[in-house]
Amino acid sequence: MLYAVFMSATLPPFERPQEPIGEPELLQLGSAEDEPCLRADAARNRARLLEAATRLIAEHGVAGVTMEAVAAAAHVGKGTVFRRFGDRTGLLTALLDHSAKTLQADFLGGPPPLGPGAPAIERLRAFGVAVLYRAVEQLDLQLAAQPEPTRRFAHPSLRALHTHVTILLRQIVPDADCELLAQALMSYLDPALIHHLTRQCGMPLERLEKGWVDLVARVTGTQPPR
């Protein structure tokens, strides 16, 4: 059974999401230069570059996103792209951070079961399904933008997801080591594993979804939905 949680394959418009209400804010994603202190023209240029990169991904895949190609698509000099994002990985990470902010807004202030208002166990199930769909739809981008292994688990977007899972687990199994348990659950949602299972092993996404629901039930000692 598919949950009513689906991430669009097209990245949303580049706007700052409204702050969710009703739950404590988790982590602010992105670097300091993403904040509102950017001059209006610099903020417009950054959004323009990200929109150009998004179009290139849609037309040519992640391989088509080079600093030169983004500069040409946005009609700016190549130096502007390098100054804004540092390198290609920084550009791809900025695209993922924008998508991660949208997901974070959904589980902090969106409708249940992903957002507040549903029991923690239902929110945990819905969270994993949302991350699975997002990963599958943006898999090449996620793999290309992954930080080096020593920095990967400290990246703000992954820390935000881990924090959310930890909070939910503390409501479901308060006597467990929820921080480590959250790491175990998050490993199931790793983009490299999802790539292996879906593309190399040919597993349908529905099987991974059912596997997530079963894993959550076994880890938390709860009954899966009928």
WOGI-V286390 format. One record per helix or strand of 2 or more residues. SS is the DSSP state (~ for helix, > for strand). FROM is the first residue (numbers start at 1). TO is the last residue. Records with the same first field share a line. If there is no record, write none. Layout:
BEGIN
SS = FROM-TO / FROM-TO
END
This chain:
BEGIN
~ = 32-34 / 40-60 / 62-64 / 67-74 / 78-85 / 88-109 / 120-137 / 139-145 / 149-152 / 156-172 / 178-188 / 191-200 / 205-220
END
